[in-house]
Amino acid sequence: MRNKLQNIGSCHGNCLKTKAWYVKAPFDFELREGELEEIGDDEVLIRVKACGICGTDMTSAFKAARTGGVIGFIGIEFGAGANITFDANEFHFKKLQLRASHATPALFFPKCIELLRSGVVDGDALVTHTFGLERFADSMKELRDDRGSAIKMVMVND
């Protein structure tokens, strides 16, 4: 995969145009548009297939979504927050899909906690890797190169 990315990065104007969220630090990121550049040794490229958003992020989600993308709208709001607005032309021309969810999986969270507390599920055995943001690129490479050893990787705030 890395070789293909390097070839795309050196295509002299014939590159695939792309959008990418560039993470500079925890909670500090920006949407960049342009040609896919060569990925550095301390960087990692992740393709996000789907992401859930709340209504206040609808405009950002439409801008970031690829043509034909699916946007998952998560949550239920009451009062003034119950209404969302978005650019209908962008929605139609990009052939986007909007799917609603009121996050019913959260209903099972108390049962999961009970199973962990009672020891029926060994949480320590599920988390095979932890890492801080500064090790993100190395950790993703480790996952890519040795998928058999990872069950769950967790990024922690050191």
MONORCOR-V24087 format. One record per run of one state. SS is the DSSP state (alpha for helix, beta for strand, coil for the rest). FROM is the first residue (numbers start at 1). LEN is the number of residues. Records with the same first field share a line. If there is no record, write none. Layout:
SS->FROM-LEN ; FROM-LEN
This chain:
coil->1-1 ; 10-7 ; 26-2 ; 36-16 ; 54-1 ; 65-5 ; 75-4 ; 83-5 ; 94-3 ; 102-2 ; 119-4 ; 132-1 ; 146-1 ; 150-2 ; 156-3
alpha->2-8 ; 55-10 ; 79-4 ; 88-6 ; 104-15 ; 123-4 ; 133-13 ; 147-3
beta->17-9 ; 28-8 ; 52-2 ; 70-5 ; 97-5 ; 127-5 ; 152-4
